[in-house]
Amino acid sequence: MQSHILAKDLLLMMQLMNFIVNLPSDAASQSASPHRRKRWCWQRTHERYFVCHRAGNTPIKTSNESKPQRNRKSSRCGCQAYLRISKTTELGAPEWRVTGFANHHNHELLEPNQVRFLPAYRTISDADKSRILMFAKTGISVQQMMRLMELEKCVEPGYLPFTEKDVRNLLQSFRKLDPEDESIDLLRMCRNIKDKDPNFKFEFTLDPSNRLENITWSYASSIQSYDVFGDAVVFDTTHRLTAFDMPLGIWVGINNYGMPCFFGCVLLREENLRSFSWALKAFLGFMNGKAPQTILTDQNMCLKDAIAMEMPTTKHALCIWLIVAKFPSWFNAVLGERYNEWKAEFYRLYNLESVEDFELGWRDMVNLFGLHTNRHVANLFALRSLWALPYLRTHFFAGMTTTGQSKSINAFIQRFLSAQTRLAHFVEQVAVAVDFKDQAGEQQTMQQNLQNLCLKTGAPMESHAATILTPYAFTKLQDQIVYATHYASFPMEDGFLVRHHTKLEGGRKVYWVPREGIISCSCHQFDFSGILCRHALEFSQQEIASKYQRGIFLSAGGALVHHPQSSFRLSQVTMQKKSSYCRAWYQLL
């Protein structure tokens, strides 16, 4: 075994000699070594030592309570193995010679397949660095970068000459630039985009030291999308660009294909009332002063106050998925095994239609689970009008309160949050994500013209809807048409009672005013999602199916239809008054 170790070390020594003999005379100033298995240190300018990677002893660190300490274990064990080389000059030509060598290790040597994990063996070539930075700009993860490069180089997984940690360190070092330089590059990038596209809009503020404080921007396609689909908006401010330690706000909506559409983006230095007010005011400026009818945000009280100031006519609500994401940390330890039971009860209350039933059920839930003194439960109840559906059903949210849409929006945001490079590149990455979604919408439009939708009821309303609605809108409406066949309507003094044919009690009230062309339901599904409910559809099919020739369903600003040709008169479906954001039903003239 000893001869085997000696043979390996002699081979390494010969490799070192072959490399070092050819070094230039000023090689002592070089900062890198070809050595792959040993670590070296400087002694004098004419002599060098190469030592084992486990040489020396772990230095004693002085504790500092003000700074968090990293509990990193050391591999050093005082190994005395070394290789010494000295520079000599004979016949005027400098050369390096081996003048000392000790092969006595006081530890087990690594296996050949483990040596590649030592720092001296891990290198990233300039070509690989360029490739990694290009991948980072596209927003793909480090794991995906590694797999792509493994396929490109035809190596087995895990056998690249560098690790994921090396890639992350490279990206981190690339970010460590002067913040002022980053800000200058970001503004230059925005101005360059503005020169190429005059419809690109951006605003920024500078602090008293003339440094970038806040910046927001929106693309031409985003402004066009907002004009059509901007009645219901999510303003997500829960993310940060960790590399630059800046809060990030993103305005997102839903288009007529049920896909997230980007409206705008803002980077803030601080999350306070002044910054949020500036961001909202700039956003309204981009959108020609048009405020959304509803806006969903997280539980940020500064943002809540800013919305009340800058968008007084907008209904503000809280994203339920951001609230539910905090439940495990809030209630898991408190409720223990009853956590899932409590969560099921919470969702039942959340989906109720009546405010009275919600408040009574909430008190019963608090008593049942003994949560009288829980501050999170008290806070949720205090803010119930901002998140509970019984308080929100009369407002249009385009289905963005559902779990499916929340996941879709979050996935869309994460697509460009994964950009790993500089701040200026982040603007490019957002543009790429926006363009990708635009192309996806165009592709679905093309596919719609090619596909044959499956009709389930044969009703004239269903067959006509299949010719004018997007697949997303048609599927939503078709589900309600199918459900409507299981319901029956009964006349009442002020309308009709619609309930499932197997039930003798309950039901929903449907109101029909023929002269004004108004139909509405007490479940408020249309007001909330833009899709007529099964109750209104059951009644409408009974009352006006014989008159139905060419009709169309819309949600906010036409969010569910791809062309508006119709011979029907647009009328409003609401119980109280007409609104500019919730159009639904075309009737015969």
Secondary structure, DSSP 8 states (H G I E B T S, - for coil): -HHHHHHHHHHHHHHHHHHHTTS-TTGGG------SSEEEEEEETTEEEEEETT-S--------TTS--------------EEEEEEEEETTEEEEEEEEEE---SS----HHHHTTSGGG----HHHHHHHHHHHHHT--HHHHHHHHHHHHT--TT-SSS-HHHHHHHHHHHH-S-HHHHHHHHHHHHHHHHHH-TT-EEEEEE-TTS-EEEEEEE-HHHHHHHHHHTTEEEEEEEEEETTTTEEEEEEEEE-TTS-EEEEEEEE-S--SHHHHHHHHHHHHHHTTT---SEEEE-S-HHHHHHHHHH-TTSEEEE-HHHHHTTHHHHHHHHHGGGHHHHHHHHHHHHT-S-HHHHHHHHHHHHHHHT-TT-HHHHHHHHTGGGT-HHHHTTS--TTTTSHHHHHHHHHHHHHHHT--S-HHHHHHHHHHHHHHHHHHHHHHHHHHHH-----SS--HHHHHHHHHB-HHHHHHHHHHHHHHTTEEEEE-SSSEEEEETT-SS--EEEEEETTTTEEEETT-HHHHHSS--HHHHHHHHHHHTTT-SS--B--GGGTTBS----SEEEEE--SS---TT-EEEEEE-
